[in-house]
Amino acid sequence: MFQETKTHEVTVDIVIFTIRKKKLEVLLIQRGYDPFKDKWAMPGGFIRLSEPLDDAAKRVLYEKTHVKDVYLEQLYTFGDPGRYPNARVITVSYFALIRSDDIQLSHESDVNIQQVNWHPVYSLPPLAYDHKEIIEHALKRLRDRLEYTPIAFQLLPKKFTLTELQKTYEMILDKDLDKRNFRKKMISLNILNESDEFTKLSSKRPARLFSFIDDSMDTPISSIL
């Protein structure tokens, strides 16, 4: 009886979110050769034999984009037998959050990458593999985490206005929130530091700046929304 000696390969793929141009965007790379030549895909790569999963995700993220030191969370394992042409490849997906002012995109010389760019998450180009499904799963996880943790901190400047905070929530949730109720709830959660600084906008009334309390980041809180 024939017995296969090679069963599968394992990769990591990373969904990277940021806020740019008043939109929630995701980082994609354009592939340089088949399979899926010219299609867009998430940064990803094969795991080395002696490499822990989290280390592999950090390495691949840096090799493909030169992005590091960002919020990174393991998401889900995707292993449908038909997800990768002519091979059995299982991927462990991650999602990452990065502030737009931390972005300095570049990538290692790689013939498999034509370009690296950001795309609005609600109007994605045709994607390779099952990456559309993975991004949808990551967006759902982000929304779930947003409701019970102050994870939006990872996408905001160090200091922000309450309007910027609300807009970030609205971009992730893809819906409008009541301004008065949102602000009242945020203040009541005791996760914000109110500073003595204000925005310096000549055409608008200055708005007070806030920051998240560091100790609140890893502590689940009552529902924000």
JOWOLIN-V108657 format. One line per field, one symbol per residue. psi: psi as a letter, one per 40 degrees, with the letter a starting at -180 (. if undefined). Layout:
psi = ???
//
This chain:
psi = hhhhdhdiihiiihhhiihhffihiihiihieiiifheiiiihiiihidehiddddddddddddefhifihhhhcihhfhdeehhfihhhhhiiiihiideehghiiihheehdihiihhdegiihiibfdddddddddddddddddeifeddeeiidhiidddddddddddefiiihdddddddddeefeihhieiiighdeihiiiiiiihdeedehiiihd.
//
